Amino acid sequence: MNGAGIILVFGIFISAIIIVITLIVLLVKSAKKPKLRIVALVILVLYILSIYLIVVLPEKRFEKIETSNPICDEVSNEITVLNFGTGSMGSFSVLLFSNDNTVKVSSEPHYQHYMNEKFGYTFSPVKEGDVYALVTEIDCADISYADVYHMYVDENNVLSVREYEHIKIREIGKENFASYVADNYNFQKEIIEEEFEYYLSKP
């Protein structure tokens, strides 16, 4: 959990204690002053509302962020891919193109809610042609999985995805990762091995 998350959880804990003590005091005193029950009720409602706005609502917004890959936006003629990870696992992704003149990365969206993160790349067309984009996720300082997107830009400069594969590293084995990608897609094995040398050398 990041620093902001720790502070928020601590703040909620402390505020809950204060609210409970305040409500108990008000309810005890309400025996003589019935109007204090209304004050206690208002305080409770306001506290519940604040928890909803600060904790529950941001979580719902985070969960609604689209994660089906790829996310195609026909209006902007862009394609976004998002990975999911956590700060505690040190999650991040590595992007490699089979060529560098068909599409470009126009932005790198990143969303965070406490420990949970959604991050990735938004692609836009450059010129007609096709390209493979290899997005590899790193979790806990090791390769977790990889996604390969076969993107195509037509004569009208419209970007689309022709193929998509989710590669489970455990199923093919790390020692076969570079060969698998090179054999099935338009990548050079040496480039894959060089880029992921640290991770592929780990047992």
C-alpha positions in Angstrom: 0.0 0.0 0.0 1.4 3.4 -0.9 1.8 6.3 1.6 -1.5 7.9 0.7 -3.3 4.7 1.3 -1.7 4.1 4.7 -2.6 7.7 5.8 -6.2 7.3 4.6 -6.7 3.9 6.4 -5.2 5.4 9.6 -7.4 8.5 9.3 -10.5 6.3 8.8 -9.6 4.2 11.9 -8.9 7.2 14.1 -12.1 9.1 12.9 -14.2 6.0 13.5 -13.0 5.8 17.1 -13.7 9.5 17.6 -17.2 9.2 16.0 -18.1 6.1 18.2 -17.0 8.0 21.4 -18.9 11.1 20.3 -22.1 9.0 19.6 -21.9 7.2 22.9 -21.5 10.5 24.8 -24.4 12.1 22.9 -26.7 9.0 23.4 -25.9 9.0 27.2 -26.7 12.7 27.5 -29.8 12.3 25.3 -31.6 10.7 28.3 -32.0 14.3 29.6 -31.8 16.1 26.3 -33.7 14.1 23.6 -32.6 16.5 20.9 -29.1 15.2 21.2 -30.3 12.0 19.5 -31.0 13.9 16.4 -27.5 15.4 16.6 -26.1 11.9 17.0 -28.1 10.7 14.0 -26.9 13.6 11.8 -23.3 13.0 12.8 -23.6 9.3 11.9 -25.3 9.9 8.5 -22.6 12.5 7.6 -19.8 10.1 8.6 -21.3 7.3 6.5 -21.7 9.7 3.6 -18.1 10.9 3.9 -16.8 7.2 3.9 -18.8 6.5 0.8 -17.4 9.6 -1.0 -13.8 9.0 0.1 -13.5 5.2 0.0 -16.4 3.4 -1.8 -17.0 5.8 -4.7 -13.3 6.0 -5.9 -13.1 2.1 -5.7 -16.2 1.8 -7.9 -14.8 4.3 -10.4 -11.5 2.3 -10.5 -13.4 -1.0 -11.0 -15.3 0.5 -14.0 -12.1 1.3 -15.9 -12.3 -0.9 -18.9 -9.7 -3.7 -18.9 -10.8 -5.9 -21.8 -7.9 -6.0 -24.2 -7.7 -4.4 -26.6 -9.9 -1.3 -26.0 -10.7 0.2 -29.4 -11.8 3.8 -29.7 -13.2 4.3 -33.1 -13.8 8.0 -32.5 -10.1 8.9 -31.8 -8.8 6.0 -33.9 -6.7 4.7 -31.0 -6.2 1.4 -29.3 -5.5 1.1 -25.5 -4.3 -2.0 -23.7 -4.2 -2.1 -19.9 -2.5 -4.5 -17.5 -3.5 -5.0 -13.9 -1.1 -5.2 -11.0 -0.4 -4.0 -7.5 2.2 -1.7 -5.9 3.2 -4.4 -3.4 4.3 -6.6 -6.3 6.1 -3.8 -8.1 4.0 -4.4 -11.2 5.0 -2.8 -14.5 5.0 -3.7 -18.2 7.6 -3.7 -21.0 6.7 -2.9 -24.6 8.4 -4.1 -27.7 7.4 -3.5 -31.3 8.3 -5.7 -34.2 8.9 -2.5 -36.2 8.8 1.1 -35.3 7.2 2.8 -38.2 3.5 1.7 -38.2 2.1 2.8 -34.9 3.3 4.9 -32.0 2.5 5.2 -28.3 0.4 8.4 -27.9 0.0 8.0 -24.1 0.7 5.7 -21.2 -2.5 5.7 -19.0 -2.1 4.8 -15.4 -4.8 4.4 -12.7 -4.3 3.7 -9.1 -6.5 2.8 -6.1 -4.5 2.1 -3.0 -2.4 -1.0 -3.9 -4.2 -1.8 -7.1 -3.0 -0.4 -10.4 -4.1 -0.4 -14.0 -1.5 0.7 -16.5 -0.7 0.4 -20.2 -0.3 2.0 -23.5 -2.5 3.9 -26.0 -1.5 3.4 -29.7 -2.2 5.6 -32.6 -1.5 5.0 -36.3 1.5 6.4 -38.1 1.3 4.9 -41.6 -0.2 1.9 -43.5 1.2 -1.5 -42.6 1.1 -4.0 -39.8 3.1 -4.5 -36.6 3.2 -6.8 -33.6 3.2 -5.2 -30.1 4.6 -7.4 -27.3 3.5 -6.2 -23.8 5.1 -8.2 -21.1 4.1 -7.8 -17.4 6.6 -7.9 -14.6 5.4 -8.9 -11.2 7.6 -9.5 -8.1 10.7 -8.9 -10.2 10.0 -11.6 -12.7 8.1 -12.2 -15.9 4.4 -12.9 -15.2 2.8 -13.1 -18.6 2.8 -11.5 -22.1 0.3 -10.2 -24.6 0.9 -10.0 -28.3 -1.2 -7.7 -30.4 -1.1 -7.8 -34.2 -2.1 -4.3 -35.2 -2.9 -3.1 -38.7 -3.2 0.3 -40.3 -5.1 0.4 -43.5 -4.9 2.7 -46.5 -7.3 5.1 -44.8 -5.0 5.3 -41.7 -7.6 3.3 -39.6 -6.0 1.3 -36.8 -7.3 -2.1 -35.8 -6.2 -5.3 -34.2 -6.2 -8.5 -36.3 -4.9 -11.0 -33.7 -4.4 -11.2 -29.9 -2.7 -13.8 -27.8 -2.2 -14.0 -24.0 1.0 -16.0 -23.3 1.2 -17.7 -19.9 4.8 -17.9 -19.1 4.4 -20.8 -16.7 2.8 -22.9 -19.4 5.6 -22.4 -22.0 8.5 -22.0 -19.6 10.7 -19.0 -19.3 13.5 -20.8 -21.2 11.2 -21.0 -24.2 9.7 -17.5 -24.1 12.2 -15.8 -26.5 11.9 -18.7 -29.0 8.1 -18.9 -28.8 7.7 -15.2 -29.5 10.3 -15.2 -32.3 8.8 -18.3 -34.0 5.2 -17.2 -33.9 5.6 -13.5 -34.4 7.8 -11.1 -36.3 10.4 -10.6 -33.6 14.1 -11.4 -33.5 15.0 -13.9 -30.8 18.2 -12.0 -29.9 16.2 -8.8 -29.1 13.8 -10.6 -26.8 16.7 -12.3 -25.0 18.6 -9.1 -24.6 15.6 -7.1 -23.4 14.6 -9.8 -20.8 18.0 -11.2 -20.0 17.8 -10.5 -16.3 14.4 -12.2 -15.9 15.2 -15.2 -18.2 18.4 -16.0 -16.4 16.5 -16.3 -13.0 15.6 -19.8 -11.9 
